[in-house]
């Protein structure tokens, strides 16, 4: 048991949001294995409220052509409005994450154009050969969205365990109608976010980016 817990701890620590990938496609059999593992995620009353569409090949190439253009034209269709606000320590963590990212690629705070270019890489999936779009079927809400989050974490750990890298991207939920149209997804399936994935580029400076984690005592309280 001690060795198993150590392996798990190392796996969780190894998973990071990566933003540069090799062009090599993942073998279909490996994709089947990765996503099959994620099916064991927990959910309320075992409802398993997740619908996942994976884009690869010509499909992802088509999305790369149109998503940046649509975003720059201000054409947004969000199923779940981005209306949260960060204050206090949460704002500090947000700033810290952004600083770590831009530092890794040598972009200063004053270089707004380069920062925008880096952000726009979201819509070409950081050159990943695959992207998984995660949908929540109607009429599910916050409780089921939490289930979808557990599925996503299990999926990303599965990527890591199989030697792949990934990056969860809420930005990919900005163009829900466009994504549904290109993938032939029913309007009743609401897009929450996407996860770009593939084999990490070991030489890309951006993949050296590492963010801090809060101390255990700051987020967990034990009651006896």
C-alpha positions as CSV (number, residue, x, y, z in Angstrom):
1,X,0.0,0.0,0.0
2,X,2.9,2.4,0.8
3,X,4.3,2.0,-2.7
4,X,0.9,2.5,-4.3
5,X,0.3,5.7,-2.3
6,X,3.7,7.0,-3.3
7,X,3.0,6.3,-7.0
8,X,-0.3,8.1,-6.7
9,X,1.2,11.1,-5.0
10,X,3.9,11.3,-7.7
11,X,1.3,11.1,-10.4
12,X,-0.8,13.9,-9.0
13,X,2.2,16.1,-8.5
14,X,3.4,15.4,-12.1
15,X,0.2,16.6,-13.7
16,X,0.5,20.2,-14.8
17,X,-1.2,22.4,-17.4
18,X,1.1,22.2,-20.4
19,X,1.0,24.6,-23.3
20,X,3.2,23.1,-26.0
21,X,2.8,19.8,-27.7
22,X,4.5,17.7,-30.3
23,X,2.5,17.2,-33.6
24,X,2.4,13.4,-33.1
25,X,-1.1,12.0,-32.9
26,X,-1.9,9.6,-30.1
27,X,-2.6,6.0,-31.2
28,X,-6.4,5.3,-31.2
29,X,-5.9,2.3,-28.9
30,X,-4.1,4.5,-26.3
31,X,-6.9,7.0,-26.6
32,X,-9.4,4.3,-25.9
33,X,-7.5,3.2,-22.8
34,X,-7.1,6.8,-21.4
35,X,-10.7,7.7,-21.7
36,X,-11.9,4.3,-20.5
37,X,-10.1,4.9,-17.2
38,X,-11.9,8.2,-16.8
39,X,-15.2,6.4,-16.9
40,X,-14.7,5.3,-13.4
41,X,-15.1,8.8,-12.1
42,X,-17.7,9.3,-9.3
43,X,-21.0,11.2,-9.9
44,X,-24.2,11.9,-8.0
45,X,-26.5,8.9,-8.0
46,X,-24.2,7.4,-10.7
47,X,-25.8,9.7,-13.3
48,X,-22.4,10.1,-15.1
49,X,-23.6,13.5,-16.5
50,X,-20.8,14.0,-19.1
51,X,-20.7,14.1,-22.8
52,X,-17.3,14.2,-24.4
53,X,-16.3,14.9,-28.0
54,X,-12.7,14.5,-29.1
55,X,-11.4,16.5,-32.1
56,X,-8.4,15.3,-34.0
57,X,-7.0,15.3,-37.6
58,X,-9.0,17.4,-40.1
59,X,-11.6,18.3,-37.5
60,X,-9.2,20.0,-35.1
61,X,-7.5,21.6,-38.1
62,X,-10.8,23.1,-39.2
63,X,-11.4,24.5,-35.7
64,X,-8.0,26.0,-35.6
65,X,-8.9,28.0,-38.7
66,X,-12.1,29.5,-37.5
67,X,-11.9,29.8,-33.7
68,X,-9.2,32.5,-33.5
69,X,-11.0,34.5,-36.2
70,X,-14.3,34.3,-34.4
71,X,-12.8,35.3,-31.1
72,X,-11.0,38.3,-32.6
73,X,-14.3,39.4,-34.2
74,X,-16.0,39.3,-30.8
75,X,-18.3,36.5,-31.7
76,X,-18.9,34.7,-28.4
77,X,-21.6,32.2,-27.5
78,X,-21.1,31.0,-23.9
79,X,-23.4,28.4,-22.4
80,X,-22.2,29.3,-18.9
81,X,-21.4,33.0,-18.5
82,X,-18.0,33.9,-17.1
83,X,-19.3,36.0,-14.2
84,X,-17.0,35.1,-11.3
85,X,-14.7,37.6,-9.6
86,X,-11.4,37.1,-7.9
87,X,-10.6,39.0,-4.7
88,X,-8.1,38.8,-1.9
89,X,-5.9,35.7,-1.9
90,X,-7.7,34.3,-5.0
91,X,-6.7,37.4,-7.0
92,X,-3.1,37.0,-5.7
93,X,-3.1,33.4,-7.0
94,X,-4.4,34.5,-10.3
95,X,-1.7,37.1,-10.7
96,X,0.9,34.7,-9.6
97,X,-0.2,32.1,-12.2
98,X,-0.1,34.7,-15.0
99,X,3.3,35.9,-13.9
100,X,4.7,32.4,-13.8
101,X,3.3,31.7,-17.3
102,X,4.7,34.9,-18.9
103,X,8.0,34.6,-17.1
104,X,8.5,31.1,-18.6
105,X,8.3,32.6,-22.1
106,X,10.1,35.8,-21.4
107,X,7.2,38.2,-21.7
108,X,7.2,41.3,-19.6
109,X,4.1,43.0,-18.1
110,X,4.5,45.9,-20.5
111,X,4.4,43.7,-23.6
112,X,0.6,43.6,-24.0
113,X,0.7,42.5,-27.7
114,X,2.9,39.5,-26.9
115,X,0.6,38.7,-24.0
116,X,-2.4,38.8,-26.3
117,X,-0.6,36.5,-28.8
118,X,0.1,34.0,-26.0
119,X,-3.5,34.1,-24.9
120,X,-4.7,33.5,-28.5
121,X,-2.8,30.2,-28.5
122,X,-5.8,28.9,-26.5
123,X,-7.7,28.8,-29.8
124,X,-5.2,26.8,-31.7
125,X,-5.0,24.4,-28.7
126,X,-1.4,25.1,-28.0
127,X,-0.6,23.1,-31.2
128,X,-1.9,19.9,-29.5
129,X,-3.1,17.2,-32.0
130,X,-6.2,16.5,-29.9
131,X,-8.8,18.4,-27.9
132,X,-11.6,17.0,-25.8
133,X,-14.7,19.2,-25.4
134,X,-16.7,18.5,-22.2
135,X,-20.4,19.1,-22.4
136,X,-23.1,19.0,-19.7
137,X,-26.5,17.8,-20.9
138,X,-29.6,19.8,-20.2
139,X,-31.2,20.4,-17.7
140,X,-28.2,19.7,-15.3
141,X,-26.8,22.4,-13.2
142,X,-24.1,23.2,-10.5
143,X,-24.3,19.8,-8.8
144,X,-23.7,17.9,-12.1
145,X,-21.1,20.4,-13.2
146,X,-19.1,19.3,-10.1
147,X,-19.4,15.7,-11.3
148,X,-18.1,16.8,-14.7
149,X,-15.1,18.4,-12.9
150,X,-14.3,15.1,-11.2
151,X,-14.4,13.4,-14.5
152,X,-12.1,16.0,-16.0
153,X,-9.5,15.5,-13.2
154,X,-9.6,11.7,-13.5
155,X,-9.1,12.1,-17.3
156,X,-6.1,14.4,-16.9
157,X,-4.6,12.1,-14.4
158,X,-5.1,9.3,-16.9
159,X,-3.3,11.4,-19.5
160,X,-0.4,11.8,-17.2
161,X,-0.3,8.1,-16.3
162,X,0.0,7.2,-20.0
163,X,2.8,9.7,-20.7
164,X,0.6,12.4,-22.2
165,X,0.2,16.1,-21.2
166,X,-2.9,18.2,-21.1
167,X,-4.3,21.7,-20.5
168,X,-7.8,22.4,-19.3
169,X,-9.1,25.6,-21.0
170,X,-12.3,27.4,-20.0
171,X,-11.5,29.8,-22.9
172,X,-12.7,27.0,-25.3
173,X,-16.2,27.5,-23.9
174,X,-16.4,31.0,-25.3
175,X,-17.6,29.7,-28.7
176,X,-20.1,27.0,-27.8
177,X,-22.3,27.3,-30.9
178,X,-19.3,27.1,-33.3
179,X,-17.9,24.0,-31.6
180,X,-21.3,22.3,-31.6
181,X,-21.7,23.1,-35.3
182,X,-18.3,21.7,-36.3
183,X,-18.7,18.6,-34.2
184,X,-22.4,17.9,-34.9
185,X,-23.3,18.2,-31.2
186,X,-26.9,18.5,-30.1
187,X,-27.9,22.0,-28.8
188,X,-29.1,20.4,-25.6
189,X,-25.5,19.5,-24.7
190,X,-23.9,22.6,-23.1
191,X,-20.2,23.2,-23.5
192,X,-18.4,23.8,-20.2
193,X,-14.7,23.7,-21.3
194,X,-12.1,21.9,-23.3
195,X,-8.9,20.0,-22.7
196,X,-6.1,20.1,-25.2
197,X,-3.8,17.1,-25.0
198,X,-1.0,15.1,-26.6
199,X,2.7,14.4,-26.2
200,X,4.4,17.3,-24.4
201,X,7.1,19.2,-26.2
202,X,10.1,18.7,-23.8
203,X,12.0,21.6,-25.3
204,X,9.3,24.3,-25.1
205,X,10.1,26.9,-22.4
206,X,6.4,27.4,-21.6
207,X,6.3,23.8,-20.3
208,X,8.7,24.8,-17.5
209,X,6.0,26.9,-16.0
210,X,5.1,25.8,-12.5
211,X,2.6,27.4,-10.2
212,X,2.6,27.4,-6.4
213,X,0.1,25.6,-4.2
214,X,-1.4,26.8,-1.0
215,X,-0.3,25.2,2.2
216,X,-2.5,22.5,3.6
217,X,-3.4,24.5,6.7
218,X,-4.7,27.4,4.4
219,X,-7.4,25.4,2.7
220,X,-8.1,22.3,4.9
221,X,-9.5,22.4,8.5
222,X,-9.6,19.2,10.5
223,X,-12.3,18.9,13.1
224,X,-12.0,16.3,15.9
